[in-house]
Amino acid sequence: MADSHTHETYIIEGADLVLPDCILPHAALAVREGKIAHIQASGRSADIAKKDPAFAGAPVLHMPDSYVMPALVEMHIHGCGEWGFEKLAGPEDLITAAAFLEQKGVGCFVPTVLWDRSAVESLVLAIERCGLPEYTLPGLYLEGPFVNKARRGGIHPERIANPDPGLARAILESAHGHLRIITLAPELNGAEEMYTIFQKAGALVSLGHSDARLPAAKLPAHPYSITHLFNAMTGVDHKEGGLANLAFSGDPDFVELNGDGIHVNATCLRLAARAVSADSLVLISDAVISAGMAHGSYRYYGHEVISSERGVRYADTDVLMGSNRLGIDIVRNFVEQAQVPLWQAVRAMSLTPRKALGQAEEYGSLEVGKFADIFLWDKDLEIPVRPETLLARTDLHAE
């Protein structure tokens, strides 16, 4: 797995650059010691070398018919491949999962689990020992336990609890400073105290698995998020309204949206793409063990789940509990079903989640001064490759 903090100096020329607000065709991108130094519309490496002596003799990657994109972010992901983040064998599983995700253009992921003390503590130990940097693995996401059983979705009842300050402190103790996001239902008695406890600890509160009606909902201080819009919540209506209405109000700082085409239909994907600000919309997969693998039977918290073209469902109830699509699969589907340009879908799975994670000043987009945490893609968006991988294979010199 490539390290985006390598001190490589190189130029990519002739590729289409996927910027936060457009695609710059046949352009040039120059990287100096691991950071983006120049973005130039002409696409001529010689022009960059003339104006910046640091690039005299620098290797040049000639990449026509290619895209350059920032690394994608899986901000809400319970597992992938053969790994469920609730049952890691050890830190090596996170390292291997990170390499697996790179095959989908993902350079950052937030392992997501339900509340189970042993699962959280095992995940934390793996995070601390795996050696992956924070820009690749920022911490963990806890979905629950303070959610509404009426909207539990794929969360089993034994993973749900009423708001309790003692349990909240026990969660933080188990997380050992690595809790980045936690899902809560705002209508529960005691939710406001939970907000305070978790926000003081530096976690992003995300509202979800909720039966809330807006007039009675108690909202957290900013910043806060919405967990997987439309799923496991009260839907849009024109009278009381629920969390879906709140997502379209402009108040939440971030709004997750599952773009796999199974959890949310095409009309609602289009609605969200047009009604939620680009600064707020975060594409997620909510992927689970089996994602990116052949369809079949897998295990999740001791329960059999079936991966198929219908997503991943519990074998005994047929309840949809997660996605089997990852990274670029989500981006491609969102482009097609939401009918948006590629740059808009990429932004929702790179720059905006980096903002939610507090990393957007250095990561998440092709902008001068940011780290070149990037992938090169073919025009069919099938095969990603790190520039460093190409540089290691070839002996290239500036013209």
TIMARMAR-454610 format. One record per residue (C-alpha): residue number from 1; chain; x, y, z. Coordinates in Angstrom, 3 decimals. Layout:
BEGIN
pos:NUM, unit:A, u:X, v:Y, w:Z;
...
# end
This chain:
BEGIN
pos:1, unit:A, u:0.000, v:0.000, w:0.000;
pos:2, unit:A, u:1.424, v:3.340, w:-1.072;
pos:3, unit:A, u:2.216, v:5.995, w:1.508;
pos:4, unit:A, u:0.847, v:9.383, w:0.443;
pos:5, unit:A, u:3.549, v:11.019, w:2.569;
pos:6, unit:A, u:6.388, v:9.749, w:0.396;
pos:7, unit:A, u:8.721, v:12.528, w:-0.684;
pos:8, unit:A, u:8.272, v:11.893, w:-4.387;
pos:9, unit:A, u:8.658, v:14.747, w:-6.878;
pos:10, unit:A, u:7.043, v:14.137, w:-10.274;
pos:11, unit:A, u:4.656, v:15.482, w:-12.910;
pos:12, unit:A, u:1.505, v:13.900, w:-14.327;
pos:13, unit:A, u:0.621, v:15.284, w:-17.734;
pos:14, unit:A, u:-2.267, v:14.846, w:-20.149;
pos:15, unit:A, u:-4.728, v:13.422, w:-17.613;
pos:16, unit:A, u:-8.172, v:14.742, w:-16.678;
pos:17, unit:A, u:-7.973, v:16.151, w:-13.148;
pos:18, unit:A, u:-11.067, v:15.632, w:-10.990;
pos:19, unit:A, u:-11.202, v:18.876, w:-8.992;
pos:20, unit:A, u:-13.736, v:19.746, w:-6.266;
pos:21, unit:A, u:-15.951, v:21.698, w:-8.678;
pos:22, unit:A, u:-15.100, v:20.518, w:-12.201;
pos:23, unit:A, u:-12.960, v:18.235, w:-14.332;
pos:24, unit:A, u:-9.901, v:19.896, w:-15.855;
pos:25, unit:A, u:-9.171, v:18.009, w:-19.092;
pos:26, unit:A, u:-5.726, v:17.197, w:-20.502;
pos:27, unit:A, u:-4.027, v:19.001, w:-17.633;
pos:28, unit:A, u:-0.811, v:18.723, w:-15.658;
pos:29, unit:A, u:-0.365, v:18.130, w:-11.942;
pos:30, unit:A, u:3.045, v:18.582, w:-10.338;
pos:31, unit:A, u:3.926, v:17.020, w:-6.989;
pos:32, unit:A, u:6.924, v:18.220, w:-4.992;
pos:33, unit:A, u:8.036, v:16.104, w:-2.043;
pos:34, unit:A, u:4.601, v:14.547, w:-1.677;
pos:35, unit:A, u:2.537, v:17.754, w:-1.927;
pos:36, unit:A, u:0.696, v:19.247, w:-4.891;
pos:37, unit:A, u:2.758, v:22.197, w:-6.125;
pos:38, unit:A, u:1.140, v:23.090, w:-9.449;
pos:39, unit:A, u:-2.091, v:22.463, w:-11.348;
pos:40, unit:A, u:-1.887, v:23.624, w:-14.929;
pos:41, unit:A, u:-4.548, v:23.535, w:-17.627;
pos:42, unit:A, u:-2.097, v:23.217, w:-20.513;
pos:43, unit:A, u:-0.915, v:19.767, w:-19.463;
pos:44, unit:A, u:2.669, v:20.477, w:-20.543;
pos:45, unit:A, u:5.296, v:19.304, w:-18.113;
pos:46, unit:A, u:7.950, v:21.406, w:-19.863;
pos:47, unit:A, u:6.086, v:24.597, w:-18.936;
pos:48, unit:A, u:6.116, v:23.633, w:-15.259;
pos:49, unit:A, u:9.812, v:22.773, w:-15.336;
pos:50, unit:A, u:10.596, v:26.153, w:-16.906;
pos:51, unit:A, u:8.881, v:28.159, w:-14.175;
pos:52, unit:A, u:9.833, v:25.944, w:-11.241;
pos:53, unit:A, u:13.455, v:24.708, w:-11.100;
pos:54, unit:A, u:12.457, v:22.016, w:-8.584;
pos:55, unit:A, u:10.962, v:20.063, w:-11.492;
pos:56, unit:A, u:13.971, v:20.223, w:-13.805;
pos:57, unit:A, u:14.661, v:16.592, w:-14.638;
pos:58, unit:A, u:11.735, v:15.328, w:-12.572;
pos:59, unit:A, u:10.061, v:12.129, w:-13.799;
pos:60, unit:A, u:6.954, v:12.625, w:-15.934;
pos:61, unit:A, u:3.978, v:10.276, w:-16.095;
pos:62, unit:A, u:2.293, v:10.689, w:-19.497;
pos:63, unit:A, u:-1.305, v:9.700, w:-18.730;
pos:64, unit:A, u:-3.730, v:10.536, w:-21.545;
pos:65, unit:A, u:-7.129, v:8.848, w:-21.289;
pos:66, unit:A, u:-6.815, v:8.803, w:-17.492;
pos:67, unit:A, u:-8.390, v:10.499, w:-14.504;
pos:68, unit:A, u:-6.515, v:11.783, w:-11.477;
pos:69, unit:A, u:-8.648, v:11.697, w:-8.329;
pos:70, unit:A, u:-8.128, v:12.179, w:-4.612;
pos:71, unit:A, u:-8.263, v:9.016, w:-2.542;
pos:72, unit:A, u:-11.829, v:8.102, w:-1.628;
pos:73, unit:A, u:-13.004, v:7.947, w:1.982;
pos:74, unit:A, u:-15.152, v:5.169, w:3.468;
pos:75, unit:A, u:-16.493, v:7.069, w:6.470;
pos:76, unit:A, u:-19.135, v:4.502, w:7.474;
pos:77, unit:A, u:-17.974, v:0.929, w:6.865;
pos:78, unit:A, u:-18.515, v:-2.165, w:9.023;
pos:79, unit:A, u:-16.301, v:-4.447, w:7.000;
pos:80, unit:A, u:-15.095, v:-5.528, w:3.588;
pos:81, unit:A, u:-13.731, v:-8.647, w:1.947;
pos:82, unit:A, u:-13.386, v:-11.321, w:4.595;
pos:83, unit:A, u:-13.016, v:-8.816, w:7.441;
pos:84, unit:A, u:-15.759, v:-7.700, w:9.798;
pos:85, unit:A, u:-14.383, v:-4.952, w:12.018;
pos:86, unit:A, u:-16.265, v:-6.387, w:15.003;
pos:87, unit:A, u:-14.130, v:-9.580, w:14.982;
pos:88, unit:A, u:-10.599, v:-8.751, w:13.927;
pos:89, unit:A, u:-7.941, v:-11.382, w:14.517;
pos:90, unit:A, u:-5.414, v:-8.618, w:15.144;
pos:91, unit:A, u:-3.813, v:-5.478, w:13.742;
pos:92, unit:A, u:-2.718, v:-7.297, w:10.582;
pos:93, unit:A, u:-6.396, v:-7.530, w:9.575;
pos:94, unit:A, u:-6.651, v:-3.740, w:9.432;
pos:95, unit:A, u:-3.493, v:-3.538, w:7.340;
pos:96, unit:A, u:-4.793, v:-6.124, w:4.895;
pos:97, unit:A, u:-8.250, v:-4.527, w:4.786;
pos:98, unit:A, u:-6.644, v:-1.161, w:3.994;
pos:99, unit:A, u:-4.779, v:-2.739, w:1.064;
pos:100, unit:A, u:-8.000, v:-4.415, w:-0.102;
pos:101, unit:A, u:-9.827, v:-1.072, w:-0.048;
pos:102, unit:A, u:-7.104, v:0.529, w:-2.165;
pos:103, unit:A, u:-8.319, v:-1.708, w:-5.003;
pos:104, unit:A, u:-11.494, v:0.410, w:-4.912;
pos:105, unit:A, u:-9.607, v:3.710, w:-4.757;
pos:106, unit:A, u:-10.129, v:4.088, w:-1.003;
pos:107, unit:A, u:-7.269, v:5.658, w:0.943;
pos:108, unit:A, u:-9.077, v:6.399, w:4.209;
pos:109, unit:A, u:-11.624, v:4.397, w:6.193;
pos:110, unit:A, u:-13.339, v:4.597, w:9.570;
pos:111, unit:A, u:-14.061, v:1.096, w:10.935;
pos:112, unit:A, u:-17.654, v:1.055, w:12.160;
pos:113, unit:A, u:-19.019, v:-1.245, w:14.860;
pos:114, unit:A, u:-22.053, v:-1.689, w:17.087;
pos:115, unit:A, u:-21.655, v:-1.399, w:20.842;
pos:116, unit:A, u:-20.003, v:-4.463, w:22.258;
pos:117, unit:A, u:-17.257, v:-3.788, w:24.789;
pos:118, unit:A, u:-15.003, v:-6.616, w:23.679;
pos:119, unit:A, u:-15.431, v:-5.764, w:19.985;
pos:120, unit:A, u:-14.628, v:-2.089, w:20.606;
pos:121, unit:A, u:-11.619, v:-2.867, w:22.768;
pos:122, unit:A, u:-10.266, v:-5.389, w:20.232;
pos:123, unit:A, u:-10.704, v:-2.849, w:17.425;
pos:124, unit:A, u:-8.992, v:-0.122, w:19.454;
pos:125, unit:A, u:-6.052, v:-2.407, w:20.202;
pos:126, unit:A, u:-5.758, v:-3.228, w:16.502;
pos:127, unit:A, u:-5.889, v:0.484, w:15.583;
pos:128, unit:A, u:-3.130, v:1.284, w:18.064;
pos:129, unit:A, u:-0.882, v:-1.548, w:16.921;
pos:130, unit:A, u:-1.422, v:-1.641, w:13.153;
pos:131, unit:A, u:0.810, v:1.345, w:12.378;
pos:132, unit:A, u:-1.605, v:2.860, w:9.858;
pos:133, unit:A, u:-1.419, v:6.672, w:9.956;
pos:134, unit:A, u:-4.382, v:8.777, w:11.054;
pos:135, unit:A, u:-4.973, v:10.080, w:7.527;
pos:136, unit:A, u:-5.652, v:6.457, w:6.504;
pos:137, unit:A, u:-7.384, v:5.269, w:9.682;
pos:138, unit:A, u:-8.700, v:8.253, w:11.686;
pos:139, unit:A, u:-10.430, v:6.230, w:14.411;
pos:140, unit:A, u:-13.652, v:4.313, w:14.872;
pos:141, unit:A, u:-17.358, v:4.929, w:14.298;
pos:142, unit:A, u:-19.859, v:3.583, w:16.841;
pos:143, unit:A, u:-23.402, v:3.051, w:15.531;
pos:144, unit:A, u:-25.454, v:3.114, w:18.712;
pos:145, unit:A, u:-26.096, v:1.976, w:21.362;
pos:146, unit:A, u:-28.352, v:4.964, w:22.147;
pos:147, unit:A, u:-30.781, v:4.493, w:19.262;
pos:148, unit:A, u:-34.496, v:3.806, w:18.914;
pos:149, unit:A, u:-35.458, v:0.131, w:18.793;
pos:150, unit:A, u:-38.400, v:1.059, w:16.574;
pos:151, unit:A, u:-35.888, v:2.123, w:13.906;
pos:152, unit:A, u:-33.105, v:-0.320, w:14.671;
pos:153, unit:A, u:-32.778, v:-1.575, w:11.076;
pos:154, unit:A, u:-29.932, v:-4.091, w:11.079;
pos:155, unit:A, u:-28.947, v:-3.456, w:14.725;
pos:156, unit:A, u:-29.925, v:-6.331, w:16.988;
pos:157, unit:A, u:-31.806, v:-5.391, w:20.197;
pos:158, unit:A, u:-28.972, v:-6.539, w:22.456;
pos:159, unit:A, u:-26.772, v:-3.791, w:20.932;
pos:160, unit:A, u:-29.213, v:-1.043, w:21.981;
pos:161, unit:A, u:-29.424, v:0.786, w:25.331;
pos:162, unit:A, u:-31.157, v:3.805, w:26.836;
pos:163, unit:A, u:-29.041, v:6.939, w:27.312;
pos:164, unit:A, u:-26.908, v:6.473, w:30.404;
pos:165, unit:A, u:-24.005, v:8.741, w:31.419;
pos:166, unit:A, u:-22.209, v:5.836, w:33.052;
pos:167, unit:A, u:-22.402, v:3.737, w:29.900;
pos:168, unit:A, u:-21.341, v:6.729, w:27.806;
pos:169, unit:A, u:-18.219, v:7.137, w:29.932;
pos:170, unit:A, u:-17.565, v:3.389, w:29.700;
pos:171, unit:A, u:-17.778, v:3.652, w:25.903;
pos:172, unit:A, u:-15.254, v:6.485, w:25.878;
pos:173, unit:A, u:-12.958, v:4.535, w:28.182;
pos:174, unit:A, u:-13.122, v:1.512, w:25.873;
pos:175, unit:A, u:-12.523, v:3.694, w:22.797;
pos:176, unit:A, u:-9.324, v:5.064, w:24.353;
pos:177, unit:A, u:-9.508, v:8.368, w:22.507;
pos:178, unit:A, u:-10.237, v:6.813, w:19.095;
pos:179, unit:A, u:-14.003, v:7.476, w:18.883;
pos:180, unit:A, u:-14.555, v:9.797, w:15.911;
pos:181, unit:A, u:-18.308, v:9.432, w:15.204;
pos:182, unit:A, u:-21.276, v:8.082, w:17.170;
pos:183, unit:A, u:-24.902, v:7.616, w:16.087;
pos:184, unit:A, u:-27.640, v:8.699, w:18.530;
pos:185, unit:A, u:-31.426, v:9.035, w:18.300;
pos:186, unit:A, u:-32.410, v:12.606, w:19.292;
pos:187, unit:A, u:-35.849, v:11.745, w:20.677;
pos:188, unit:A, u:-34.558, v:9.534, w:23.485;
pos:189, unit:A, u:-34.776, v:10.816, w:27.049;
pos:190, unit:A, u:-31.301, v:11.882, w:28.071;
pos:191, unit:A, u:-30.025, v:12.397, w:24.506;
pos:192, unit:A, u:-28.882, v:15.954, w:25.261;
pos:193, unit:A, u:-26.568, v:14.775, w:28.038;
pos:194, unit:A, u:-25.142, v:12.175, w:25.647;
pos:195, unit:A, u:-24.413, v:14.921, w:23.108;
pos:196, unit:A, u:-22.431, v:16.868, w:25.666;
pos:197, unit:A, u:-20.413, v:13.888, w:26.861;
pos:198, unit:A, u:-19.414, v:12.709, w:23.385;
pos:199, unit:A, u:-18.829, v:16.134, w:21.856;
pos:200, unit:A, u:-16.562, v:17.113, w:24.745;
pos:201, unit:A, u:-14.582, v:13.961, w:23.965;
pos:202, unit:A, u:-14.113, v:15.116, w:20.366;
pos:203, unit:A, u:-16.594, v:12.767, w:18.684;
pos:204, unit:A, u:-18.899, v:13.888, w:15.881;
pos:205, unit:A, u:-22.504, v:13.233, w:16.933;
pos:206, unit:A, u:-24.587, v:11.783, w:14.100;
pos:207, unit:A, u:-28.369, v:11.527, w:14.384;
pos:208, unit:A, u:-29.898, v:8.287, w:13.151;
pos:209, unit:A, u:-31.835, v:5.084, w:13.816;
pos:210, unit:A, u:-34.518, v:7.478, w:14.959;
pos:211, unit:A, u:-38.297, v:7.776, w:15.077;
pos:212, unit:A, u:-38.051, v:11.494, w:15.865;
pos:213, unit:A, u:-40.598, v:14.094, w:14.812;
pos:214, unit:A, u:-38.991, v:17.477, w:14.367;
pos:215, unit:A, u:-41.094, v:19.505, w:16.826;
pos:216, unit:A, u:-39.939, v:17.268, w:19.684;
pos:217, unit:A, u:-36.384, v:16.571, w:18.507;
pos:218, unit:A, u:-33.576, v:18.000, w:20.628;
pos:219, unit:A, u:-30.624, v:18.788, w:18.392;
pos:220, unit:A, u:-26.944, v:18.760, w:19.333;
pos:221, unit:A, u:-24.578, v:21.694, w:19.081;
pos:222, unit:A, u:-22.700, v:22.103, w:15.820;
pos:223, unit:A, u:-21.043, v:20.343, w:14.167;
pos:224, unit:A, u:-23.322, v:17.329, w:13.883;
pos:225, unit:A, u:-24.272, v:14.845, w:11.204;
pos:226, unit:A, u:-27.112, v:12.662, w:9.937;
pos:227, unit:A, u:-26.544, v:8.899, w:9.691;
pos:228, unit:A, u:-27.458, v:7.267, w:6.347;
pos:229, unit:A, u:-30.224, v:9.586, w:5.125;
pos:230, unit:A, u:-33.626, v:7.900, w:4.520;
pos:231, unit:A, u:-32.575, v:4.622, w:6.145;
pos:232, unit:A, u:-33.790, v:3.768, w:9.677;
pos:233, unit:A, u:-35.503, v:7.135, w:10.237;
pos:234, unit:A, u:-38.779, v:8.973, w:9.845;
pos:235, unit:A, u:-39.208, v:10.005, w:6.234;
pos:236, unit:A, u:-39.955, v:13.313, w:4.599;
pos:237, unit:A, u:-43.428, v:14.699, w:5.218;
pos:238, unit:A, u:-44.952, v:18.161, w:5.005;
pos:239, unit:A, u:-46.394, v:18.410, w:8.519;
pos:240, unit:A, u:-44.298, v:17.283, w:11.492;
pos:241, unit:A, u:-41.364, v:15.895, w:9.550;
pos:242, unit:A, u:-38.519, v:13.817, w:10.876;
pos:243, unit:A, u:-34.792, v:13.367, w:10.413;
pos:244, unit:A, u:-35.105, v:13.259, w:6.634;
pos:245, unit:A, u:-36.727, v:16.719, w:6.717;
pos:246, unit:A, u:-33.924, v:17.896, w:8.996;
pos:247, unit:A, u:-31.325, v:16.679, w:6.496;
pos:248, unit:A, u:-32.830, v:18.967, w:3.841;
pos:249, unit:A, u:-33.144, v:21.963, w:6.165;
pos:250, unit:A, u:-29.524, v:23.011, w:5.803;
pos:251, unit:A, u:-28.928, v:22.751, w:9.557;
pos:252, unit:A, u:-26.866, v:19.537, w:9.820;
pos:253, unit:A, u:-23.207, v:20.067, w:9.027;
pos:254, unit:A, u:-22.939, v:16.686, w:7.322;
pos:255, unit:A, u:-25.447, v:14.267, w:5.805;
pos:256, unit:A, u:-24.502, v:10.678, w:5.028;
pos:257, unit:A, u:-26.127, v:9.069, w:1.988;
pos:258, unit:A, u:-25.754, v:5.435, w:0.966;
pos:259, unit:A, u:-25.106, v:5.547, w:-2.765;
pos:260, unit:A, u:-25.130, v:1.810, w:-3.507;
pos:261, unit:A, u:-28.498, v:1.985, w:-5.317;
pos:262, unit:A, u:-30.022, v:-0.626, w:-3.000;
pos:263, unit:A, u:-30.460, v:1.212, w:0.298;
pos:264, unit:A, u:-31.822, v:4.343, w:-1.416;
pos:265, unit:A, u:-33.625, v:4.440, w:-4.757;
pos:266, unit:A, u:-32.648, v:6.589, w:-7.716;
pos:267, unit:A, u:-35.291, v:9.272, w:-7.169;
pos:268, unit:A, u:-34.128, v:9.871, w:-3.605;
pos:269, unit:A, u:-30.477, v:9.861, w:-4.679;
pos:270, unit:A, u:-31.344, v:12.604, w:-7.177;
pos:271, unit:A, u:-33.266, v:14.511, w:-4.516;
pos:272, unit:A, u:-30.336, v:14.418, w:-2.098;
pos:273, unit:A, u:-27.825, v:15.364, w:-4.794;
pos:274, unit:A, u:-29.804, v:18.514, w:-5.543;
pos:275, unit:A, u:-31.157, v:19.461, w:-2.128;
pos:276, unit:A, u:-28.189, v:18.804, w:0.193;
pos:277, unit:A, u:-25.244, v:21.182, w:-0.031;
pos:278, unit:A, u:-22.060, v:19.833, w:-1.600;
pos:279, unit:A, u:-20.291, v:20.983, w:1.575;
pos:280, unit:A, u:-22.498, v:18.615, w:3.597;
pos:281, unit:A, u:-23.228, v:15.537, w:1.473;
pos:282, unit:A, u:-21.108, v:12.481, w:2.368;
pos:283, unit:A, u:-21.422, v:9.379, w:0.217;
pos:284, unit:A, u:-21.070, v:6.173, w:2.222;
pos:285, unit:A, u:-21.293, v:2.469, w:1.468;
pos:286, unit:A, u:-22.258, v:1.137, w:4.929;
pos:287, unit:A, u:-20.393, v:-1.912, w:3.625;
pos:288, unit:A, u:-20.068, v:-5.070, w:5.683;
pos:289, unit:A, u:-18.077, v:-8.283, w:5.565;
pos:290, unit:A, u:-18.368, v:-9.741, w:2.026;
pos:291, unit:A, u:-18.152, v:-6.348, w:0.284;
pos:292, unit:A, u:-15.963, v:-6.662, w:-2.786;
pos:293, unit:A, u:-16.150, v:-10.477, w:-2.638;
pos:294, unit:A, u:-18.216, v:-13.120, w:-4.410;
pos:295, unit:A, u:-21.855, v:-13.400, w:-3.361;
pos:296, unit:A, u:-22.531, v:-16.000, w:-0.690;
pos:297, unit:A, u:-22.991, v:-16.670, w:3.033;
pos:298, unit:A, u:-21.006, v:-14.832, w:5.740;
pos:299, unit:A, u:-21.177, v:-14.229, w:9.522;
pos:300, unit:A, u:-21.840, v:-10.933, w:11.311;
pos:301, unit:A, u:-21.978, v:-10.732, w:15.153;
pos:302, unit:A, u:-22.742, v:-14.455, w:15.154;
pos:303, unit:A, u:-25.598, v:-14.184, w:12.639;
pos:304, unit:A, u:-25.626, v:-15.579, w:9.105;
pos:305, unit:A, u:-25.889, v:-12.948, w:6.380;
pos:306, unit:A, u:-26.338, v:-13.455, w:2.649;
pos:307, unit:A, u:-24.580, v:-11.275, w:0.091;
pos:308, unit:A, u:-26.345, v:-11.041, w:-3.275;
pos:309, unit:A, u:-27.431, v:-8.547, w:-5.917;
pos:310, unit:A, u:-29.965, v:-7.377, w:-3.284;
pos:311, unit:A, u:-27.210, v:-6.237, w:-0.918;
pos:312, unit:A, u:-26.338, v:-8.042, w:2.314;
pos:313, unit:A, u:-29.287, v:-9.363, w:4.331;
pos:314, unit:A, u:-29.841, v:-11.420, w:7.464;
pos:315, unit:A, u:-30.510, v:-15.005, w:6.419;
pos:316, unit:A, u:-33.350, v:-15.521, w:8.904;
pos:317, unit:A, u:-35.297, v:-12.280, w:8.389;
pos:318, unit:A, u:-34.178, v:-10.981, w:4.970;
pos:319, unit:A, u:-33.610, v:-7.569, w:6.589;
pos:320, unit:A, u:-31.148, v:-5.447, w:4.619;
pos:321, unit:A, u:-28.180, v:-4.846, w:6.956;
pos:322, unit:A, u:-25.376, v:-3.555, w:4.757;
pos:323, unit:A, u:-23.857, v:-3.071, w:1.347;
pos:324, unit:A, u:-21.535, v:-5.260, w:-0.709;
pos:325, unit:A, u:-20.301, v:-2.322, w:-2.802;
pos:326, unit:A, u:-17.266, v:-0.193, w:-2.027;
pos:327, unit:A, u:-15.564, v:3.071, w:-2.917;
pos:328, unit:A, u:-15.602, v:3.626, w:-6.657;
pos:329, unit:A, u:-18.674, v:1.351, w:-7.003;
pos:330, unit:A, u:-20.594, v:3.890, w:-4.914;
pos:331, unit:A, u:-19.240, v:6.800, w:-6.952;
pos:332, unit:A, u:-20.129, v:5.184, w:-10.288;
pos:333, unit:A, u:-23.644, v:4.303, w:-9.143;
pos:334, unit:A, u:-24.252, v:7.801, w:-7.785;
pos:335, unit:A, u:-23.156, v:9.370, w:-11.070;
pos:336, unit:A, u:-25.551, v:7.123, w:-12.988;
pos:337, unit:A, u:-28.618, v:7.133, w:-10.730;
pos:338, unit:A, u:-28.399, v:10.642, w:-9.271;
pos:339, unit:A, u:-27.475, v:11.990, w:-12.710;
pos:340, unit:A, u:-24.606, v:14.128, w:-11.445;
pos:341, unit:A, u:-21.142, v:14.851, w:-12.872;
pos:342, unit:A, u:-18.255, v:12.675, w:-11.757;
pos:343, unit:A, u:-16.575, v:15.488, w:-9.833;
pos:344, unit:A, u:-19.675, v:15.951, w:-7.658;
pos:345, unit:A, u:-19.783, v:12.275, w:-6.689;
pos:346, unit:A, u:-16.036, v:12.190, w:-6.007;
pos:347, unit:A, u:-16.245, v:15.307, w:-3.826;
pos:348, unit:A, u:-18.968, v:13.640, w:-1.731;
pos:349, unit:A, u:-16.657, v:10.688, w:-1.089;
pos:350, unit:A, u:-13.401, v:12.568, w:-0.622;
pos:351, unit:A, u:-13.379, v:16.254, w:0.341;
pos:352, unit:A, u:-16.619, v:16.375, w:2.341;
pos:353, unit:A, u:-15.904, v:13.324, w:4.539;
pos:354, unit:A, u:-12.389, v:14.693, w:5.115;
pos:355, unit:A, u:-14.088, v:17.856, w:6.414;
pos:356, unit:A, u:-16.238, v:15.768, w:8.738;
pos:357, unit:A, u:-13.071, v:14.077, w:10.007;
pos:358, unit:A, u:-11.187, v:17.371, w:10.418;
pos:359, unit:A, u:-8.626, v:16.506, w:7.727;
pos:360, unit:A, u:-9.685, v:18.697, w:4.785;
pos:361, unit:A, u:-6.879, v:21.234, w:5.149;
pos:362, unit:A, u:-4.354, v:18.638, w:3.979;
pos:363, unit:A, u:-6.397, v:15.921, w:2.248;
pos:364, unit:A, u:-9.485, v:15.235, w:0.172;
pos:365, unit:A, u:-9.008, v:17.199, w:-3.053;
pos:366, unit:A, u:-6.607, v:18.114, w:-5.825;
pos:367, unit:A, u:-5.531, v:21.535, w:-4.570;
pos:368, unit:A, u:-2.153, v:23.202, w:-4.394;
pos:369, unit:A, u:-0.584, v:22.733, w:-0.975;
pos:370, unit:A, u:-2.404, v:19.496, w:-0.101;
pos:371, unit:A, u:-0.812, v:16.080, w:0.152;
pos:372, unit:A, u:-0.917, v:14.148, w:-3.114;
pos:373, unit:A, u:-3.016, v:11.315, w:-1.692;
pos:374, unit:A, u:-4.198, v:10.416, w:-5.172;
pos:375, unit:A, u:-5.021, v:7.634, w:-7.600;
pos:376, unit:A, u:-4.786, v:7.411, w:-11.369;
pos:377, unit:A, u:-7.822, v:5.784, w:-13.007;
pos:378, unit:A, u:-8.664, v:4.486, w:-16.466;
pos:379, unit:A, u:-11.647, v:6.180, w:-18.119;
pos:380, unit:A, u:-13.933, v:3.252, w:-17.229;
pos:381, unit:A, u:-13.076, v:3.713, w:-13.536;
pos:382, unit:A, u:-12.109, v:0.083, w:-13.194;
pos:383, unit:A, u:-8.418, v:0.075, w:-12.268;
pos:384, unit:A, u:-6.804, v:2.468, w:-9.773;
pos:385, unit:A, u:-3.063, v:2.872, w:-9.400;
pos:386, unit:A, u:-0.943, v:5.063, w:-7.168;
pos:387, unit:A, u:1.511, v:7.319, w:-9.041;
pos:388, unit:A, u:4.267, v:6.038, w:-6.750;
pos:389, unit:A, u:3.631, v:2.519, w:-8.050;
pos:390, unit:A, u:4.140, v:3.641, w:-11.647;
pos:391, unit:A, u:7.230, v:5.637, w:-10.718;
pos:392, unit:A, u:8.752, v:2.579, w:-9.063;
pos:393, unit:A, u:8.208, v:0.520, w:-12.232;
pos:394, unit:A, u:9.611, v:2.968, w:-14.735;
pos:395, unit:A, u:12.549, v:5.262, w:-15.312;
pos:396, unit:A, u:10.984, v:8.506, w:-16.493;
pos:397, unit:A, u:12.613, v:11.869, w:-17.055;
pos:398, unit:A, u:11.282, v:15.282, w:-17.969;
pos:399, unit:A, u:11.460, v:16.260, w:-21.600;
# end
